[in-house]
Amino acid sequence: MIFKVYYQEDKARSPQREKTVSLYIEAETPVEARKIIEQHTPYNIELIQALEGNHLDYEKENADFKLVEFD
């Protein structure tokens, strides 16, 4: 399943809506997606949203859609 993850790039700073960015990741569950991101980045995760059906199609067509892969 593909998830859209909203995050802040720095955990030390107070979150600001204007600085929220997102990435796309493939994982089995939201818990697994969070675990992968926490292991490989210093990001402060705000929300993990499952994408499927029309919502996924929309993101693929209209956003800067690129799946992030961590080693």
GUTI-579289 format. One record per atom (N, C-alpha, C): residue number from 1; atom name; x, y, z. Coordinates in pm, 1 decimal, decimal comma, always signed. Example, Ala and Ser with C-alpha at 12.3 -4.5 7.8 and 13.67 -1.06 7.14 Angstrom:
[atom 1 N [+1319,0 -569,0 +780,0]]
[atom 1 CA [+1230,0 -450,0 +780,0]]
[atom 1 C [+1320,0 -330,0 +780,0]]
[atom 2 N [+1285,0 -225,0 +708,0]]
[atom 2 CA [+1367,0 -106,0 +714,0]]
[atom 2 C [+1290,0 +3,0 +787,0]]
This chain:
[atom 1 N [+84,6 -117,2 +0,0]]
[atom 1 CA [+0,0 +0,0 +0,0]]
[atom 1 C [+89,1 +123,5 +0,0]]
[atom 2 N [+39,9 +229,6 -57,9]]
[atom 2 CA [+115,1 +354,7 -64,0]]
[atom 2 C [+57,2 +452,3 +38,0]]
[atom 3 N [+148,8 +518,0 +110,3]]
[atom 3 CA [+110,4 +614,1 +212,5]]
[atom 3 C [+171,1 +749,7 +182,0]]
[atom 4 N [+95,1 +852,9 +212,3]]
[atom 4 CA [+146,8 +989,8 +205,3]]
[atom 4 C [+177,1 +1030,3 +348,9]]
[atom 5 N [+300,5 +1071,6 +371,9]]
[atom 5 CA [+344,8 +1106,6 +506,3]]
[atom 5 C [+370,0 +1256,4 +512,4]]
[atom 6 N [+300,8 +1323,1 +602,6]]
[atom 6 CA [+320,6 +1464,8 +626,2]]
[atom 6 C [+416,5 +1478,3 +743,6]]
[atom 7 N [+516,7 +1564,4 +728,5]]
[atom 7 CA [+617,2 +1574,3 +833,4]]
[atom 7 C [+681,2 +1712,5 +838,4]]
[atom 8 N [+748,5 +1737,4 +949,8]]
[atom 8 CA [+835,1 +1852,5 +968,2]]
[atom 8 C [+978,1 +1799,7 +960,8]]
[atom 9 N [+1067,4 +1874,8 +901,9]]
[atom 9 CA [+1203,8 +1825,6 +883,2]]
[atom 9 C [+1287,6 +1825,0 +1010,3]]
[atom 10 N [+1243,1 +1893,4 +1114,6]]
[atom 10 CA [+1323,3 +1904,3 +1235,5]]
[atom 10 C [+1237,1 +1877,1 +1359,2]]
[atom 11 N [+1278,0 +1781,7 +1441,3]]
[atom 11 CA [+1202,8 +1750,4 +1563,1]]
[atom 11 C [+1223,7 +1853,8 +1673,4]]
[atom 12 N [+1333,3 +1926,1 +1667,7]]
[atom 12 CA [+1366,9 +2020,7 +1773,2]]
[atom 12 C [+1281,6 +2147,3 +1769,3]]
[atom 13 N [+1229,2 +2180,6 +1653,3]]
[atom 13 CA [+1149,1 +2302,0 +1638,7]]
[atom 13 C [+1001,3 +2272,7 +1656,3]]
[atom 14 N [+930,0 +2373,7 +1699,6]]
[atom 14 CA [+785,6 +2364,3 +1711,1]]
[atom 14 C [+724,6 +2353,8 +1570,8]]
[atom 15 N [+632,1 +2259,7 +1548,4]]
[atom 15 CA [+572,8 +2243,5 +1414,7]]
[atom 15 C [+499,9 +2369,4 +1367,8]]
[atom 16 N [+516,5 +2400,4 +1240,4]]
[atom 16 CA [+446,8 +2511,9 +1177,5]]
[atom 16 C [+382,0 +2460,3 +1050,1]]
[atom 17 N [+255,9 +2488,8 +1033,5]]
[atom 17 CA [+181,5 +2439,9 +917,0]]
[atom 17 C [+249,0 +2476,1 +785,3]]
[atom 18 N [+305,5 +2594,8 +777,9]]
[atom 18 CA [+368,3 +2641,6 +654,7]]
[atom 18 C [+492,3 +2560,7 +617,7]]
[atom 19 N [+551,5 +2492,1 +713,8]]
[atom 19 CA [+673,5 +2415,7 +689,2]]
[atom 19 C [+647,9 +2265,5 +677,9]]
[atom 20 N [+521,9 +2226,8 +675,1]]
[atom 20 CA [+488,7 +2086,1 +659,0]]
[atom 20 C [+515,0 +2043,9 +514,5]]
[atom 21 N [+584,4 +1933,5 +497,5]]
[atom 21 CA [+611,5 +1877,4 +365,7]]
[atom 21 C [+565,6 +1732,7 +365,6]]
[atom 22 N [+568,1 +1669,8 +249,1]]
[atom 22 CA [+519,2 +1532,6 +242,9]]
[atom 22 C [+608,4 +1446,8 +155,1]]
[atom 23 N [+595,9 +1317,4 +176,2]]
[atom 23 CA [+663,1 +1219,2 +93,0]]
[atom 23 C [+569,9 +1100,3 +76,8]]
[atom 24 N [+601,4 +1017,1 -20,5]]
[atom 24 CA [+521,5 +898,1 -47,4]]
[atom 24 C [+608,6 +776,3 -21,8]]
[atom 25 N [+551,3 +677,4 +45,9]]
[atom 25 CA [+625,8 +558,0 +79,3]]
[atom 25 C [+536,3 +435,3 +64,1]]
[atom 26 N [+596,7 +325,0 +25,8]]
[atom 26 CA [+522,4 +199,6 +14,2]]
[atom 26 C [+554,2 +113,3 +135,3]]
[atom 27 N [+449,8 +65,5 +202,1]]
[atom 27 CA [+463,8 -19,2 +320,0]]
[atom 27 C [+336,5 -101,6 +335,3]]
[atom 28 N [+342,4 -200,7 +421,0]]
[atom 28 CA [+225,2 -285,7 +444,2]]
[atom 28 C [+119,5 -216,6 +530,4]]
[atom 29 N [+165,2 -142,6 +633,1]]
[atom 29 CA [+74,3 -76,2 +726,5]]
[atom 29 C [+127,4 +62,7 +760,4]]
[atom 30 N [+43,0 +148,9 +817,3]]
[atom 30 CA [+91,4 +279,4 +861,2]]
[atom 30 C [+199,4 +267,2 +969,9]]
[atom 31 N [+186,9 +167,1 +1053,6]]
[atom 31 CA [+286,2 +144,7 +1159,1]]
[atom 31 C [+422,6 +113,3 +1097,6]]
[atom 32 N [+423,6 +29,0 +996,2]]
[atom 32 CA [+548,3 -4,6 +927,4]]
[atom 32 C [+606,5 +118,8 +857,6]]
[atom 33 N [+521,8 +198,9 +796,9]]
[atom 33 CA [+568,0 +321,2 +730,0]]
[atom 33 C [+634,0 +414,9 +830,9]]
[atom 34 N [+571,5 +432,0 +946,5]]
[atom 34 CA [+627,5 +517,6 +1051,4]]
[atom 34 C [+762,4 +463,6 +1098,2]]
[atom 35 N [+769,4 +334,2 +1116,5]]
[atom 35 CA [+893,3 +271,1 +1163,7]]
[atom 35 C [+1007,9 +293,4 +1064,2]]
[atom 36 N [+980,3 +276,0 +935,9]]
[atom 36 CA [+1081,7 +295,7 +832,0]]
[atom 36 C [+1131,9 +439,6 +832,7]]
[atom 37 N [+1040,4 +534,3 +839,1]]
[atom 37 CA [+1078,4 +675,5 +835,6]]
[atom 37 C [+1156,1 +714,0 +960,8]]
[atom 38 N [+1112,3 +666,1 +1077,0]]
[atom 38 CA [+1182,2 +698,7 +1200,9]]
[atom 38 C [+1323,6 +640,3 +1203,5]]
[atom 39 N [+1344,0 +526,4 +1140,8]]
[atom 39 CA [+1476,3 +463,3 +1137,9]]
[atom 39 C [+1572,4 +535,7 +1043,6]]
[atom 40 N [+1521,1 +599,9 +940,1]]
[atom 40 CA [+1606,7 +655,8 +836,1]]
[atom 40 C [+1610,9 +808,1 +828,4]]
[atom 41 N [+1529,9 +876,3 +907,6]]
[atom 41 CA [+1526,0 +1022,4 +899,0]]
[atom 41 C [+1512,7 +1084,5 +1038,2]]
[atom 42 N [+1541,1 +1213,3 +1049,7]]
[atom 42 CA [+1517,7 +1285,5 +1175,9]]
[atom 42 C [+1382,5 +1356,5 +1176,7]]
[atom 43 N [+1291,5 +1318,9 +1088,0]]
[atom 43 CA [+1165,8 +1391,2 +1068,1]]
[atom 43 C [+1069,7 +1375,7 +1184,4]]
[atom 44 N [+990,7 +1478,9 +1204,9]]
[atom 44 CA [+880,8 +1478,7 +1300,7]]
[atom 44 C [+753,6 +1448,1 +1222,3]]
[atom 45 N [+704,4 +1327,1 +1230,9]]
[atom 45 CA [+588,6 +1283,3 +1152,1]]
[atom 45 C [+461,3 +1340,9 +1211,5]]
[atom 46 N [+381,0 +1403,5 +1127,2]]
[atom 46 CA [+254,0 +1461,1 +1169,5]]
[atom 46 C [+136,4 +1368,4 +1139,1]]
[atom 47 N [+135,7 +1311,9 +1018,4]]
[atom 47 CA [+22,2 +1231,3 +974,5]]
[atom 47 C [+66,3 +1132,1 +868,3]]
[atom 48 N [+12,9 +1012,0 +875,8]]
[atom 48 CA [+35,4 +912,0 +772,0]]
[atom 48 C [-101,4 +877,4 +715,0]]
[atom 49 N [-116,8 +900,1 +584,7]]
[atom 49 CA [-246,4 +883,0 +519,0]]
[atom 49 C [-235,9 +776,1 +409,8]]
[atom 50 N [-322,6 +675,9 +416,5]]
[atom 50 CA [-325,8 +571,3 +314,0]]
[atom 50 C [-384,9 +628,6 +185,4]]
[atom 51 N [-323,2 +592,6 +73,6]]
[atom 51 CA [-372,9 +636,6 -56,6]]
[atom 51 C [-417,7 +514,5 -135,5]]
[atom 52 N [-538,8 +520,6 -186,6]]
[atom 52 CA [-589,6 +411,5 -269,1]]
[atom 52 C [-700,1 +464,2 -359,4]]
[atom 53 N [-727,2 +390,5 -463,2]]
[atom 53 CA [-835,1 +424,8 -555,3]]
[atom 53 C [-816,5 +559,5 -620,9]]
[atom 54 N [-925,1 +636,6 -625,4]]
[atom 54 CA [-924,2 +767,6 -690,4]]
[atom 54 C [-826,1 +865,0 -625,0]]
[atom 55 N [-812,3 +854,6 -493,8]]
[atom 55 CA [-720,8 +944,0 -422,4]]
[atom 55 C [-576,8 +919,6 -468,4]]
[atom 56 N [-537,9 +794,7 -482,1]]
[atom 56 CA [-404,2 +759,9 -529,4]]
[atom 56 C [-385,3 +807,2 -673,7]]
[atom 57 N [-484,8 +784,7 -756,7]]
[atom 57 CA [-477,0 +829,1 -896,4]]
[atom 57 C [-458,7 +980,2 -904,9]]
[atom 58 N [-531,1 +1053,3 -822,2]]
[atom 58 CA [-520,0 +1199,2 -819,9]]
[atom 58 C [-378,9 +1242,0 -781,0]]
[atom 59 N [-325,3 +1182,5 -676,0]]
[atom 59 CA [-190,9 +1217,5 -630,6]]
[atom 59 C [-87,3 +1188,0 -739,4]]
[atom 60 N [-102,8 +1077,3 -808,7]]
[atom 60 CA [-8,5 +1040,9 -914,4]]
[atom 60 C [-11,5 +1141,2 -1029,3]]
[atom 61 N [-129,6 +1194,8 -1060,2]]
[atom 61 CA [-144,8 +1286,8 -1172,0]]
[atom 61 C [-112,4 +1431,7 -1136,5]]
[atom 62 N [-146,6 +1475,3 -1016,0]]
[atom 62 CA [-144,6 +1617,8 -985,5]]
[atom 62 C [-37,4 +1662,5 -886,8]]
[atom 63 N [+28,2 +1572,7 -823,7]]
[atom 63 CA [+129,8 +1611,7 -725,9]]
[atom 63 C [+267,6 +1571,6 -776,2]]
[atom 64 N [+367,9 +1613,6 -704,9]]
[atom 64 CA [+504,2 +1573,1 -736,2]]
[atom 64 C [+522,9 +1432,2 -678,3]]
[atom 65 N [+462,1 +1336,8 -742,6]]
[atom 65 CA [+453,7 +1200,2 -691,4]]
[atom 65 C [+580,7 +1122,4 -722,1]]
[atom 66 N [+649,3 +1080,7 -616,9]]
[atom 66 CA [+766,8 +996,5 -630,9]]
[atom 66 C [+780,4 +913,1 -503,5]]
[atom 67 N [+781,9 +781,8 -518,1]]
[atom 67 CA [+797,6 +695,8 -401,3]]
[atom 67 C [+939,1 +706,7 -348,4]]
[atom 68 N [+950,1 +725,0 -216,7]]
[atom 68 CA [+1080,1 +733,5 -151,0]]
[atom 68 C [+1117,3 +592,7 -105,8]]
[atom 69 N [+1242,1 +555,6 -133,6]]
[atom 69 CA [+1292,0 +425,3 -91,2]]
[atom 69 C [+1414,8 +447,1 -3,8]]
[atom 70 N [+1418,3 +379,2 +111,0]]
[atom 70 CA [+1530,7 +386,6 +201,3]]
[atom 70 C [+1607,5 +255,9 +194,9]]
[atom 71 N [+1738,9 +263,9 +207,7]]
[atom 71 CA [+1821,9 +143,4 +204,9]]
[atom 71 C [+1825,3 +75,0 +338,6]]
